[in-house]
Amino acid sequence: MEHYVNIMLDSGFKAVFGKKQVAIDFINAALEGERVVKDLTYLDKEISPESMDERTIIFDLLCQDMDGAKFILEMQNCPQSYFFNRGFYYLCRMVSRQGEIGRSWQYDLLPVYGIYLLNFSLPEFSTWRTDVVLANEKTGMAFGKIKLKQIYLSFDLFDLCAEECVTSLENMIYVLKNMNLFDMSPFKEKNDAFCRLLDAANLKAMTPHERAVYDENLKNYRDWRNALEYAVEKGQRLASLQNAANFKRAGIDLAVISKCTGVSIEEIEKL
């Protein structure tokens, strides 16, 4: 029986990061050594278009710290090859909203951060964490103070075990990725941040209505995963049969074809 939410679900994500101090802990872990957030204000997640032909944006979570810096927290479950462009577009929209009318405005832009949790990996990224900033192409140095930053966290590429986690963010990603499988609460003895995280994720803390919504999300998620896995398996099977047919036409020994493709000799003979 599960004790904690699955963070991949919309209702699970909101249950965890809807708790302000948990969101603060997570952002500080992601920006450790760069920025310290002391307090947050949740903002309207729906960003209206600036013109009739633009799209309305709805973030998973949008918040602002005491200094006016904006933070977008987003969970993306379904693989999207264009998600990097989407994440960059989100940040650009938040930057453009800072524009002020009048000649006196000196483009005093406040920082905008996008922290994206991905349940897949993008081909451009080779590690579980990838930070993207505006930088000098020749030197690789960022321009002055960070004004625009994307942080991509891939659960698919995160393979650290509990004993290998050192930083606060590594510990948090390990918990977020695996907590719906936990029978006990790891890391709670390390600091209060992990207590807050797991308390927010505790299924028993949900109201009956919240639990009903979560259970429906979980059912839909499992149905989607099963359909996806079936489609992948079917595609692989069709590819193996096609390869076996091509090898057979090339005159290759059936036993060799079977060994290379995993298709039985009986099936190859019928192709």
RAUR-V248296 format. One record per residue. RES is the residue in one letter. PSI is psi in degrees with one decimal (NA if undefined). Layout:
RES PSI
RES PSI
This chain:
M 134.3
E 141.8
H -24.1
Y 158.8
V 160.8
N 114.8
I -17.3
M -19.1
L 146.0
D -44.5
S -32.1
G -42.2
F -44.5
K -35.1
A -38.8
V -58.0
F -3.4
G -13.9
K 115.7
K -44.7
Q -31.0
V -42.9
A -40.8
I -46.5
D -43.3
F -45.3
I -42.2
N -35.2
A -39.9
A -30.4
L 22.9
E 129.8
G -5.2
E -43.0
R 145.1
V 119.8
V 123.5
K -29.2
D 156.2
L 151.5
T 125.7
Y 135.4
L 166.1
D 125.2
K -13.1
E 119.6
I 113.6
S 149.8
P 149.6
E -16.5
S 166.5
M -29.8
D 7.6
E 166.1
R 149.0
T 137.0
I 134.7
I 111.6
F 159.3
D -42.5
L 131.8
L 126.8
C 170.7
Q 138.7
D -176.2
M -23.4
D -0.4
G -3.1
A 141.0
K 146.4
F 125.1
I 123.3
L 125.7
E 134.3
M 125.6
Q 115.4
N -49.6
C 128.2
P 133.6
Q 119.7
S -21.1
Y 13.2
F -31.6
F -45.7
N -39.3
R -45.6
G -39.7
F -39.1
Y -41.3
Y -48.4
L -40.2
C -38.2
R -38.7
M -31.4
V -44.8
S -27.9
R -11.8
Q -9.6
G 137.5
E 145.3
I 140.0
G 151.3
R -16.6
S -18.3
W 128.3
Q 32.5
Y 45.8
D 78.8
L 138.4
L 151.6
P 146.6
V 126.5
Y 135.8
G 119.0
I 110.9
Y 120.5
L 121.0
L 132.9
N 32.3
F 179.7
S 145.4
L 143.2
P -24.1
E -17.2
F 133.3
S -10.6
T 165.7
W -22.8
R 129.1
T 123.2
D 134.3
V 123.8
V 167.9
L 125.0
A 162.3
N 121.4
E -35.0
K -41.1
T -21.4
G 4.6
M 137.0
A 152.1
F 107.4
G -140.5
K 142.7
I 124.9
K -22.8
L 118.3
K 133.1
Q 133.3
I 115.7
Y 123.4
L 108.9
S 111.7
F -30.7
D -34.5
L -8.1
F 110.9
D 19.5
L 140.4
C 171.2
A -39.2
E -21.9
E -11.7
C 126.6
V -53.6
T 164.7
S -39.9
L -41.2
E -43.6
N -42.2
M -41.8
I -38.8
Y -45.2
V -47.0
L -39.5
K -35.1
N -3.5
M -26.1
N -6.3
L -6.8
F 138.1
D -28.7
M 171.1
S 102.0
P 151.9
F -2.7
K -25.0
E -11.4
K -50.2
N 172.8
D -25.0
A -38.8
F -30.5
C -45.9
R -41.0
L -49.4
L -30.3
D -39.6
A -30.4
A -3.4
N 122.0
L -29.6
K -17.4
A -8.7
M 148.6
T 162.2
P -39.8
H -44.9
E -38.8
R -38.3
A -42.5
V -42.9
Y -45.5
D -37.2
E -41.1
N -41.9
L -42.8
K -46.8
N -37.7
Y -45.0
R -38.8
D -43.3
W -44.0
R -42.6
N -42.3
A -40.0
L -45.2
E -39.0
Y -42.3
A -39.9
V -46.3
E -41.8
K -40.5
G -41.2
Q -39.5
R -45.2
L -37.7
A -40.1
S -41.4
L -39.6
Q -41.5
N -41.1
A -40.8
A -40.6
N -41.8
F -39.2
K -43.5
R -26.6
A -3.3
G 17.2
I 144.8
D 136.8
L -35.7
A -37.4
V -41.8
I -44.0
S -41.4
K -37.6
C -32.1
T -17.9
G 3.6
V 134.9
S 156.1
I -38.1
E -41.5
E -37.9
I -40.5
E -27.1
K -11.2
L NA
